[in-house]
């Protein structure tokens, strides 16, 4: 292993781990804001309970996400200093906006929301949450803007030292790649949140049936009961979980439909901007219009000779790439020739490239990663939409089936959109190789950077190995902590985030000064 390989592994581990928290934060925050809005407008206690339960889970995920995200900032300077120098003039603006504007708004108003229970008027308290959620969405926009510039550099000129110099911030912020990726990411986050609500709510409705609290009549319609001995397990509790489940299912279905549309836009842009990535994603070795439904090959191979297409749809690839059925799309072999002509056959023989200087450039990414990553992203998303539709049908009479196996499938379904999001990002980032900043075919000539040139020149294999191992251990511990807290509060139900339910006082009295200490139990 060399410095480049270990540095890429380090960044991949940190980024993928952090992104486990990001979509849930973006999606669940919006769901909690909607729930609290319903409570403020209707005064219905079930919406207050929904807000506090899902809000508690949201906070646990948020704080772990912040802790893991901070490390990413340090990586740029420590392991990727040459990359930081190259993109610094461009990245400075959006990342400064993210940190000084969006994250400041997000964290400040979230703090106001946490400690504002019973201290602020309902409308102001609700506004604080909306500001925090909008801040997180704006934060995501600036980060994706920076990432999308790496995929499609715009708004720059090539400086005298070869570095890009930004001359049009508006072009960077309105990059069509960024707009498509942002829309796709936000919709994917809503899918994650929807299935999260669905799976956990299914578990609690199943528990109510398993414990004999809820029963069904001869037609299968629910008879809602209550357990006086257990705090919070009353008739309102049933409404909390049924509303949460059905809200999650609807959001998951609608958001998945949106990801299909935004994903199609992204795919067409990729065929224009990074044709090799999309050709590898389709295992399209030769120019043509056939779409591969199933291709097999040697894992790790970048050689078309190892790829065998078993099932294909004639003409479909042209439609995906251009919107015209049967249109020919460039294949890997033709694109390789084009890339060699444009960017050279070998890595430039310069000191910045270290041991890789003068070696052959591999313009074809690892095909099994791009091919299956692309399909996992789409396939798992389809599973989510199907699961949401089935859930709506099975709960039409007010509760879930008593089957333990269906309950376990519902909980397992929570994993599917997380995996789809990760597969999509791995496809996006690995498919860009061997470039860390991909060339813009219609942009400024020479504004691109090979990944081999991006690593810090002063780091050693031992230093990077130490950091990879240390971060992996620390992140592993944090994962255990998050899972422990999540399981603890999910199992505890609404009462775990509303200790006032165990007291004679009603949850409707949450604004009473006598109950203001409850906010500490909610927060911690």
Secondary structure, 3 states (H helix, E strand, C coil): CCHHHHHHHHHHHHHHHHHHHHHHHHHHHHHHHHHHHHHHHHCCHHHHHHHHHHHHHHHHHHHHHHHHHHHHHHHHHHCCHHHHHHHHHHHHHHHHHHHHHHHHHHHHHHHHHHHCCCCCCHHHHHHHHHHHHHHHHHHHHHHHHHHHHHHCCCCEEECCCCCEEECCHHHHHCCHHHHHHHHHHHHHHHHHHHHHHHHHHHHHHHHHHHCCCCEECCCCCEECCCCCCCCCCCHHHHHHHHHHHHHHHHHHHHHHHHHHHHHHHHHHHHHHHCHHHHHHHCCCCCCECCEEEEEECCCCCCCHHHCEEEEEECCHHHHHHHCCCCCCECCHHHHHHHHHHHHCCECCCCHHHHHHCCCECCCCCCHHHHHHHHHHHHHHHHHHHHHHHHHHHHCCCCCCCCCHHHHHHHHHHHHHHHHHHHHHHHHHHHCCCCEEECCCCCCCCCCCEEHHHCCCCCCCHHHHHHHHHHHHHHHHHHHHHHHHHHHHHHHHHHHHCCHHHHCCCCHHHCCCHHHCCHHHHHHC
